[in-house]
Amino acid sequence: MAKKALSIQLADHLTGKAIMAAGGYALICAAGSTKKLTMYQNGSTVSRVSLSNGKLECEVDVDLGVNVDIYMQAPTGHGVVATDITPSGPSEIRIDQNARHSMLRIPFHVDDASSETDTGFVEPTNGLILPNPTVNVSAIDAGITIDVGTLSSDSGDADGFMDGVSVATLGLAKGTIATGGVTLGALLKADTGSGVMVPEGHVSAGKAITYTMSGSPDTAAGVINLPVLLG
């Protein structure tokens, strides 16, 4: 395993101009995996890479010849995923800053999990989390469920987006309000006043996004998908 450097600037896809804005984060996994690689910035290990003026600069421990997948939250709030990237390039990734709809795609893996795991992503400023969250399960774990929400120690709701979604089946699983199996979190639904729950978007409070797995998981892995309307 060797330490490889990444240096990638985000740019606007229409103008080609660099996105010189504060904020933004990235998680880096080996290609095809959702387990985070060991990441370094300024010589120290980090749990997430912080972008500077829209630029990702870091090092990762990765086996020779192995490419990486990069999951980013741009300074604009947009979700960005670049897959099967060679550590030596590219030097630029372009995004559509005019797009109001975006998807935060957040990797999860049992080896990175704790009781409540901070994903490294945050609710985007002036964003509306839409009531259609999903989990794409790439490695099943029988009898295990996942909650997705905001950091409970910061007055958040740890199962506010998804509450008890099973990871026992490969593929896409959704949060639902179906009677007898409600898994859509409290932040994404509202009571009409008659006890009937309806989906409702959640206005961002800028809190950290977390996930929590039930029981004693040993194999669960995949990607959390949170659709966002950016203001």
Summary of the structure (lengths in Angstrom):
residues: 231
radius of gyration: 17.7
end to end distance: 42.5
largest distance: 59.8
contacts: 762
relative contact order: 0.20
helix: 4%
strand: 51%
